[in-house]
Amino acid sequence: MTGTMWRHGAVAGMLMLALAGCSNKEHVAADASAAGAVASPEGAALAYEHDVEIQLDAAQIGPRVKQISDACQASRFGDCAVLQVGQQGGEYPSGSIRVRIAPKGVEPLIGLAGQGGDVASRNTQAEDLAQQVADTALTKARLQKEHERLLAYQDDKSIKIADLLVVTQRMSEIEAGLEQANKEAANQRRRIDTQLLTLRFQTPSGQRSRSEIGEALSDFGATLNSSVAFVIRAVAALLPVVLVAWLFGWIGLKLWRRRRRKVAQARG
């Protein structure tokens, strides 16, 4: 009986270890997925920018750019705003899209962009806005303090009209400065709370090589015609020069031979 209980206990222990192992794997996978979302640490003021180049079949570039734009505008991966969209056709199709998106949506959007293709390069950088944020806050505090002091001065019953006009003008300047400072603060906050993501799409190098060969073959006749035309133009341009040079050379040879005969007769 004791042996049976021991065997049951061992089996239960192994099951618990197995379940714990699965739980740990799921936890690690979740951490790995979340690790891709780079966000500004608590108390920091970092503005992140990502630049990603993706190689994709030419036929998929246009639809993929639209798919990214639609996903962003629908806030599929969080708050998102499309800032720029560009496409180029022809022999070397390409496309690009720039968005500003919440940190948690950066990796999912890159994953959507790279489906069926390859991420050729990726660069992430951050600008530290701590000093700019501090300067803006200091400017706002200084302007607000001055505005409050002028308000109190404006309420003084003994103030003169001339002084009142000066105070009113200065308050208008301060209010304009406060408005500008608030705009700068909002822009800084937006850059910290969201991230700039630029996705560039190009065809794989193999497709570009084949396209270059095809283009060269298709342009063979035109290139040959251009080369022949260049030779004809060159001959036409040089022919008068050659004729004039030949004429001067022939005259010079005649004069040299005549002189040579005179010298020979004089010696004889």
C-alpha positions as a printed Julia matrix, in Angstrom:
268×3 Matrix{Float64}:
  0.0     0.0      0.0
  2.82    2.31     0.91
  4.57    1.56    -2.39
  1.39    2.34    -4.3
  0.99    5.67    -2.53
  4.62    6.5     -3.22
  4.18    5.76    -6.92
  1.06    7.96    -7.08
  2.92   10.76    -5.32
  5.82   10.53    -7.77
  3.48   10.67   -10.75
  1.68   13.69    -9.3
  5.0    15.42    -8.71
  6.09   14.81   -12.3
  2.78   16.18   -13.6
  3.19   19.32   -11.49
  6.72   19.82   -12.8
  5.53   19.35   -16.37
  2.71   21.86   -15.88
  5.12   24.31   -14.28
  7.46   23.89   -17.23
  4.64   24.65   -19.68
  3.63   27.66   -17.62
  7.21   28.95   -17.63
  7.43   28.51   -21.41
  4.23   30.46   -21.91
  5.52   33.17   -19.59
  8.81   33.4    -21.49
  6.97   33.56   -24.82
  4.78   36.37   -23.53
  7.84   38.22   -22.23
  9.59   37.78   -25.59
  6.57   39.18   -27.4
  6.31   42.14   -25.07
 10.07   42.76   -25.12
  9.82   43.98   -28.71
  7.8    47.01   -27.65
 10.44   49.55   -26.64
  8.89   52.27   -24.48
 10.31   55.24   -22.64
 11.15   54.15   -19.05
  9.22   55.66   -16.17
 10.47   59.18   -15.52
 12.49   59.33   -18.75
 11.67   61.48   -21.78
 12.82   59.41   -24.76
 11.37   59.85   -28.24
 11.83   56.6    -30.2
 12.06   56.32   -33.98
 12.15   53.1    -36.01
 13.26   52.72   -39.63
 12.55   49.32   -41.21
 13.32   48.16   -44.76
 11.33   45.17   -46.03
 11.91   43.18   -49.21
  8.64   42.13   -50.79
  7.45   40.88   -54.18
  6.67   43.75   -56.52
  3.0    42.76   -56.86
  2.49   42.89   -53.09
  4.04   46.28   -52.35
  1.04   48.44   -53.28
 -1.56   46.32   -51.46
  0.7    46.01   -48.42
  1.16   49.77   -48.1
 -2.63   50.18   -48.24
 -3.07   47.37   -45.7
 -0.72   49.11   -43.27
 -2.47   52.43   -43.81
 -5.91   50.89   -43.2
 -4.74   49.08   -40.06
 -3.26   52.3    -38.68
 -6.32   54.43   -39.41
 -8.55   51.77   -37.84
 -6.34   51.79   -34.69
 -5.96   48.03   -35.05
 -2.83   47.98   -32.9
 -3.55   51.01   -30.74
 -3.59   54.75   -31.32
 -2.04   55.44   -34.7
 -1.79   58.28   -37.23
 -0.58   58.06   -40.83
  1.95   60.82   -41.55
  3.18   59.94   -45.04
  2.45   57.42   -47.79
  4.45   56.98   -51.0
  4.52   54.53   -53.89
  6.64   54.25   -57.02
  5.94   51.95   -59.97
  7.99   51.19   -63.05
 10.82   48.71   -63.34
 11.73   48.96   -59.64
  8.5    49.26   -57.61
  8.85   50.59   -54.1
  6.68   52.01   -51.37
  6.91   53.66   -47.99
  4.65   54.65   -45.13
  5.4    56.65   -42.0
  3.13   56.46   -38.96
  3.12   57.61   -35.35
  1.84   54.81   -33.16
  1.57   53.73   -29.53
  4.64   51.72   -28.37
  2.69   48.47   -28.02
  1.66   48.64   -31.69
  5.14   48.96   -33.2
  6.01   45.26   -33.3
  2.59   44.04   -34.51
  2.64   46.6    -37.32
  6.16   45.57   -38.36
  5.0    41.93   -38.25
  2.06   42.75   -40.52
  4.32   44.66   -42.92
  6.81   41.79   -43.16
  4.31   38.98   -43.87
  5.51   37.04   -46.91
  8.69   39.1    -47.12
 12.01   39.65   -45.38
 13.11   42.4    -43.02
 16.31   43.52   -44.76
 17.33   46.11   -42.18
 16.04   47.76   -39.04
 17.27   50.74   -37.06
 15.91   52.07   -33.76
 17.07   55.27   -32.12
 15.84   57.54   -29.35
 16.21   61.25   -28.74
 16.39   62.39   -25.13
 13.89   65.23   -24.68
 14.46   65.66   -20.94
 16.19   69.03   -21.31
 13.58   70.33   -23.76
 10.75   69.22   -21.46
 12.41   70.91   -18.48
 13.02   74.14   -20.42
  9.41   74.24   -21.61
  8.09   73.65   -18.08
 10.36   76.39   -16.75
  9.17   78.81   -19.43
  5.51   78.04   -18.66
  6.05   78.55   -14.92
  7.84   81.87   -15.47
  5.16   83.18   -17.82
  2.31   82.08   -15.57
  3.91   83.77   -12.58
  4.39   87.0    -14.49
  0.81   86.79   -15.8
 -0.57   86.46   -12.27
  1.51   89.42   -11.07
  0.26   91.59   -13.93
 -3.33   90.55   -13.23
 -2.97   91.78    -9.67
 -1.37   94.99   -10.89
 -4.14   95.46   -13.42
 -6.78   95.26   -10.66
 -5.16   98.13    -8.78
 -7.6   101.05    -8.76
 -4.82  103.63    -8.74
 -3.18  102.42   -11.96
 -2.77  105.05   -14.66
 -4.2   104.65   -18.14
 -0.76  104.69   -19.75
  0.48  101.99   -17.38
 -2.69  100.0    -17.94
 -2.08   99.98   -21.69
  1.48   98.77   -21.17
  0.29   96.04   -18.79
 -2.43   94.94   -21.22
  0.06   94.71   -24.1
  2.5    92.73   -22.0
 -0.24   90.35   -20.88
 -1.13   89.7    -24.52
  2.52   88.85   -25.21
  2.61   86.53   -22.2
 -0.58   84.77   -23.25
  0.86   84.21   -26.74
  4.03   82.82   -25.16
  1.99   80.51   -22.93
  0.05   79.24   -25.92
  3.29   78.48   -27.78
  4.77   76.79   -24.7
  1.64   74.64   -24.34
  1.94   73.59   -27.99
  5.6    72.66   -27.51
  4.77   70.71   -24.35
  1.97   68.84   -26.14
  4.27   68.0    -29.05
  7.0    66.76   -26.7
  4.46   64.64   -24.82
  3.21   63.2    -28.11
  6.74   62.26   -29.18
  7.37   60.55   -25.83
  4.04   58.72   -25.58
  4.03   57.56   -29.22
  6.75   56.37   -31.58
  7.64   57.22   -35.16
  7.73   54.18   -37.44
  8.9    54.33   -41.07
  8.37   51.24   -43.25
 10.13   51.06   -46.63
  9.27   48.37   -49.17
 11.54   47.25   -52.0
 11.68   44.27   -54.33
 14.28   41.55   -53.57
 17.68   41.91   -55.21
 17.0    38.85   -57.42
 13.92   40.48   -58.89
 15.83   43.7    -59.45
 18.6    41.79   -61.27
 16.13   40.0    -63.5
 14.4    43.28   -64.16
 17.7    44.9    -65.14
 18.48   42.05   -67.57
 15.01   42.25   -69.08
 15.3    46.0    -69.4
 18.71   45.67   -71.07
 17.35   43.12   -73.58
 14.31   45.23   -74.33
 16.54   48.27   -74.87
 19.03   46.39   -77.09
 17.6    47.72   -80.36
 17.32   51.27   -79.1
 20.86   51.15   -77.69
 22.23   49.81   -81.0
 20.43   52.51   -82.97
 21.75   55.18   -80.62
 25.32   53.88   -80.94
 25.16   53.77   -84.76
 23.65   57.24   -84.84
 26.45   58.51   -82.57
 29.11   57.04   -84.88
 27.47   58.62   -87.95
 27.29   62.0    -86.23
 30.91   61.7    -85.12
 32.05   60.87   -88.68
 29.98   63.73   -90.1
 31.48   66.13   -87.57
 35.08   64.99   -88.1
 34.96   64.62   -91.91
 35.53   68.35   -92.71
 38.41   68.47   -90.26
 39.98   65.37   -91.84
 39.59   66.8    -95.37
 41.16   70.14   -94.37
 44.04   68.34   -92.58
 44.58   66.12   -95.65
 44.62   69.15   -97.97
 47.19   71.01   -95.85
 49.27   67.85   -95.62
 49.2    67.34   -99.4
 50.21   70.96  -100.07
 52.97   70.72   -97.48
 54.28   67.53   -99.07
 54.3    69.13  -102.52
 56.25   72.14  -101.26
 58.74   69.93   -99.43
 59.36   67.81  -102.55
 59.84   70.95  -104.75
 62.33   72.39  -102.31
 64.15   69.12  -102.15
 64.51   69.06  -105.95
 65.87   72.63  -106.0
 68.44   71.77  -103.38
 69.5    68.7   -105.39
 69.87   70.74  -108.62
 71.92   73.39  -106.84
 74.37   70.77  -105.58
 74.62   69.18  -109.01
